[in-house]
Amino acid sequence: MYEKEYEDHDLVFCQPNGKPMHPDTPTSWFPAFLERVGLPRLNFHCLRHTHASLLLKAGVNIKIISERLGHSSVRITYDLYSHLMPGMQREAADRLEDVLAENLGTKPTKKLPGRSPEALISLELMVGFEPTTCALRVRSTAF
């Protein structure tokens, strides 16, 4: 019906002729659509938060997520989604331990699958209130 009149604007949601829909159109029918297909009733904006949350969980850099969401500053993204990142300090410490262990020729203390159980290096991250007060203390144990 609209083949000759169809305008491809590379849109996810569009009118049958390819032209943009009013932004309220998908927003208005989305909750009822979810209910009809047996999913919890959510508003359309929840997809945006789900998108960001899944990317964070997958380890995507927050700067990239911020850009995808169109935030004017990465600070906005941090403020909205930092509660989803509580394990990131532990992960950062673990990665630092791995890098140091590799460069020092020792093995990490963690007992993870595929790693030796011998503990040759142990790290503690001491974090203060200012970035300049951070200190790294290395304890080495020799066998």
N, C-alpha and C positions, 0 to 999 in steps of 0.2 A: 504494500500500500504506500509506504513512504520511501521506497527504494530510490527513486529519482530525486526526491527532496532531502534524503538523509545527509546530514552533515556530521562527519566523524571528527569529534573533538577529543577523542581518547578519554572519555569519561566513564567512570564506574556506574554512575546513576545518571540517566538522561531520559529525555522524552522519546517517544517512538521515532521521531524524526532526527534524533541525535543531538538536538539542542539541549543546553543545560536545563536541569530542573530547578525550581525554586528550592533553596536549601531546607526549607521546612517540610518539603514533600517526603523525603526518606525518613526524616525525623518523626513525622506524624504516623506513618504506617509501620515502622520498624518494631515497636513493642508488641503490637497485635500479631505481626508476622511471627515473631519468636514464640508467642503463646500458641499459635496455630500449629507450629512444627514441634511443639512439646518442650521448648526450652524456657528457662526462666525469663520473665518479663523484665527487660532492661531498656534503658533509653539508648538512642543511637550514639551518644557521646561516650558511652561505656566502651565502645569499640576502640576509641582513641586511647583510653587508659589501659585496656587489655593489650593493645599493640605495644605500648611503651613498657608495660610490665613484663611481657614475654621477651622483649628484646633485652631488657636488663637481666632477666634470669638467664638468658642465653649468653651473657657476658659481652654484649655489644657495648662499645664505648659510649658513655653518656653524652658526649659531644655530638656524636652521630645521631643519637636518639633525639637530642634537642633540635638538631637541624631538621630531622624528619617531621617533628611535631610543629615546626615553624616558630619555636620560641625565640624571642629576641635575644635571650641570654641563656647560657647553660645553667645559670643560677636558678632560673625559674624551674627548670627540669629537676635540679637537685632538691629544691624546696618541695616540689610535688611528689617526688618518687624516692627520696632518700630513705624512707622507712622500709623500702623493699631491699635495701642493700646492707643489712646488719652484718652479714658474713664476709663482706668485702675486706674489712681490716684483717681478718684471720687469713683470708685467701692471699692478700698482699704480703703478709708476714711469711706465709708458707712459700710463696714464690721467691721472696728474697732469700729465705733459707736455702732453697734449692740452688739459686744462682751462686750464693756464697759457698755452699758446699761443693758445687761443681768447680768453682775457681780455686778453692783451697785444696782440692783433691781429697775431700773428706766425704762422709756420707751423712745425710740428714738423720735427725733423731726420730722422725715419725716412722711408725711401722705401718706402711701402706703396702698393698699388693705389689709385688715386683721390686720391693726395696729391701735392702739388707737390714736386719734388726740391730746391728751394731750402732751405737750412738757415738759419733765422733765430734759432733758440733751441736751446740744448743744456742738458740738466739732468743733474746728477749727484747721487745720493742717498748721503750719507755717514751710515752707521748705526754708532752706538757700542753699547756693552753695555747702557746704560740708555736708556729712552725719552727722557729729558731731554737726552741727548747727541746726538740726531739733528740733523742740520743739512742744509739744502738750499742748494746753491750754484748760482747761475744764471749761465751765460755767454751773452752775447748777441753775435751776429756780424752786422754790418751790411754791406750791399752797396753 
